[in-house]
């Protein structure tokens, strides 16, 4: 490279750096680490666990800071007070959802998860109302979970106390609950098509949490041009969309508007009612995408949390034994648990809450977005900025948890052993974008875990010391390592 070319390159770099500094000054951006042109801060980040890097940077730059993922500006919110002030106290400002490239390509902007504006408002209102009408958080749903629990118990008994990987068992069980809500049916545990879909779900979550998945979201156009796992994942997502569209078509052919059977029926009825409204959000693209949202989110997040729970109970057998004694005293081993039992099982309830806190399933939160300029804590967050209200920093906030880095059920117990709430318990996020399936997930976690402990004691080959509870992947989600457990009938 000759001297003139070198000088031109250096000049270009200087101009870009000055531009970044000018933008920061013009908009009163929150402080943050120096960023390289085009690459941003990615070379100095832990790509296996980016939330750790953000947490470390916050020690220098404070609880509201700016970073760059490639050319994308990101404002990171750290700590319970900061996250609550944004998502709850200033909910309308922080209601936007970021156009995550991977999800955007898969769903074309349709559905509930990453939509904004009127589309999001209408779909969220409709989804919450419909799921509640079909039992989410109510007695009807309790019966479905109890029924599915019996299938799970039978499957565990068939292992005859031999070591096995619980992943597929738990995915099938949890997914069948959301299938009852969305499709109006459960699937056999031996249904190969069902098992194939669950395998795809697991792969999607792993890809989204991997370094390659994060790279896709930072440089989507570049990554699209090269071979990689992302092409396979997109093809597999088309399989799920085809499956969902097939279910929608069968519902359409058998629809009785006077007797809706499930979420799909209700959406079809609304679609027909608004067919003459030009800008309606109730059309097939939004229906297919929302069904996919519910199907995926309603399967992987809860089943992964239960898998973590069993891992932690094996790691801490004294806690498992304490739970079993409490469950035996209150419920016994002959009847199914009900949600009304929870208030009589304070230790068990505390453990389940602590599992969610300690697991820290979605450490960065699902990204928010500035759909307009936002004034926050003396700074200006410009329109089109990605916002990460870090749930990890809330669930590990040392001002709200006595021992944030250890698994400790006492975080949710008072001195008399009664259950106590903690405002920093936000595994489902907070504000207007909190998880629509929160009440369903809470029911499933409580009822499935209690049912399993009624009937089995869990251990693993090699004993508790052989159980590694550190995540295998910590990108979008903290995903547990594969392990084998032994379910010994009680």
Rosetta blueprint (number, residue, H / E / L):
1 X L
2 X L
3 X H
4 X H
5 X H
6 X H
7 X H
8 X H
9 X H
10 X H
11 X H
12 X H
13 X H
14 X H
15 X H
16 X H
17 X H
18 X H
19 X H
20 X H
21 X H
22 X H
23 X H
24 X H
25 X H
26 X H
27 X L
28 X L
29 X L
30 X L
31 X L
32 X L
33 X L
34 X L
35 X L
36 X E
37 X L
38 X L
39 X L
40 X E
41 X L
42 X H
43 X H
44 X H
45 X L
46 X L
47 X L
48 X L
49 X L
50 X H
51 X H
52 X H
53 X H
54 X H
55 X H
56 X H
57 X H
58 X H
59 X H
60 X H
61 X H
62 X L
63 X L
64 X E
65 X E
66 X E
67 X E
68 X E
69 X E
70 X L
71 X L
72 X E
73 X E
74 X E
75 X E
76 X E
77 X E
78 X L
79 X L
80 X H
81 X H
82 X H
83 X H
84 X H
85 X H
86 X H
87 X H
88 X H
89 X H
90 X L
91 X L
92 X L
93 X L
94 X L
95 X L
96 X E
97 X E
98 X L
99 X L
100 X L
101 X H
102 X H
103 X H
104 X H
105 X H
106 X H
107 X H
108 X L
109 X L
110 X L
111 X L
112 X L
113 X L
114 X L
115 X L
116 X L
117 X H
118 X H
119 X H
120 X H
121 X H
122 X H
123 X H
124 X H
125 X H
126 X H
127 X H
128 X H
129 X H
130 X H
131 X H
132 X H
133 X H
134 X L
135 X L
136 X L
137 X L
138 X L
139 X H
140 X H
141 X H
142 X H
143 X H
144 X H
145 X H
146 X H
147 X H
148 X H
149 X H
150 X H
151 X H
152 X H
153 X H
154 X H
155 X H
156 X H
157 X H
158 X L
159 X L
160 X L
161 X L
162 X L
163 X L
164 X E
165 X L
166 X L
167 X H
168 X H
169 X H
170 X H
171 X H
172 X H
173 X H
174 X H
175 X H
176 X H
177 X H
178 X H
179 X H
180 X H
181 X H
182 X H
183 X L
184 X L
185 X L
186 X L
187 X L
188 X L
189 X L
190 X L
191 X L
192 X H
193 X H
194 X H
195 X H
196 X H
197 X H
198 X H
199 X H
200 X H
201 X H
202 X H
203 X H
204 X H
205 X H
206 X H
207 X H
208 X H
209 X H
210 X L
211 X H
212 X H
213 X H
214 X H
215 X H
216 X H
217 X H
218 X H
219 X L
220 X H
221 X H
222 X H
223 X H
224 X H
225 X L
226 X L
227 X L
228 X L
229 X H
230 X H
231 X H
232 X H
233 X H
234 X H
235 X H
236 X H
237 X H
238 X H
239 X H
240 X H
241 X H
242 X H
243 X H
244 X H
245 X H
246 X H
247 X H
248 X H
249 X H
250 X H
251 X H
252 X H
253 X H
254 X H
255 X L
256 X L
257 X L
258 X L
259 X L
260 X L
261 X L
262 X L
263 X H
264 X H
265 X H
266 X H
267 X H
268 X H
269 X H
270 X H
271 X H
272 X H
273 X H
274 X L
275 X L
276 X L
277 X L
278 X L
279 X L
280 X L
281 X L
282 X L
283 X L
284 X H
285 X H
286 X H
287 X H
288 X H
289 X H
290 X H
291 X H
292 X H
293 X H
294 X H
295 X H
296 X H
297 X H
298 X H
299 X H
300 X H
301 X H
302 X H
303 X H
304 X H
305 X H
306 X H
307 X H
308 X H
309 X H
310 X H
311 X H
312 X H
313 X H
314 X H
315 X H
316 X L
317 X H
318 X H
319 X H
320 X H
321 X H
322 X H
323 X H
324 X H
325 X H
326 X H
327 X H
328 X H
329 X H
330 X H
331 X L
332 X L
333 X L
334 X L
335 X L
336 X L
337 X L
338 X L
339 X H
340 X H
341 X H
342 X H
343 X H
344 X H
345 X L
346 X H
347 X H
348 X H
349 X H
350 X H
351 X H
352 X H
353 X H
354 X H
355 X H
356 X H
357 X H
358 X H
359 X H
360 X L
361 X L
362 X L
363 X L
364 X L
365 X L
366 X L
367 X L
368 X E
369 X E
370 X L
371 X L
372 X L
373 X L
374 X E
375 X E
376 X E
377 X L
378 X L
379 X E
380 X E
381 X E
382 X L
383 X L
384 X L
385 X L
386 X E
387 X E
388 X E
389 X E
390 X L
391 X H
392 X H
393 X H
394 X H
395 X H
396 X L
397 X L
398 X L
399 X L
400 X L
401 X L
402 X L
403 X L
404 X L
405 X L
406 X L
407 X L
408 X L
409 X H
410 X H
411 X H
412 X H
413 X E
414 X L
415 X L
416 X L
417 X L
418 X L
419 X E
420 X L
421 X L
422 X L
423 X L
424 X L
425 X L
426 X L
427 X L
428 X L
429 X L
430 X L
431 X H
432 X H
433 X H
434 X L
435 X L
436 X L
437 X L
438 X H
439 X H
440 X H
441 X H
442 X H
443 X H
444 X H
445 X H
446 X H
447 X H
448 X H
449 X H
450 X H
451 X H
452 X H
453 X H
454 X H
455 X H
456 X E
457 X E
458 X E
459 X E
460 X L
461 X L
462 X L
463 X L
464 X H
465 X H
466 X H
467 X L
468 X L
469 X L
470 X L
471 X L
472 X L
473 X E
474 X E
475 X L
476 X L
477 X L
478 X E
479 X E
480 X L
481 X L
482 X L
483 X L
484 X L
485 X E
486 X E
487 X E
488 X E
489 X E
490 X L
